[in-house]
């Protein structure tokens, strides 16, 4: 056999990766939805702040001319 124990090492690596992925997603459906909505609210607030900053800069640039 030319591959040696490569197949076994690959299986172990895949099992570790699968366990790590499963551990990362330990939220139930409702908890996941709540977290998703919370993240979306944070992003909307950041976008609103960025839009306000752009508008203020545009207004300041308009007054300079």
Helices and strands as residue ranges (DSSP letters): H 6-24, H 29-64
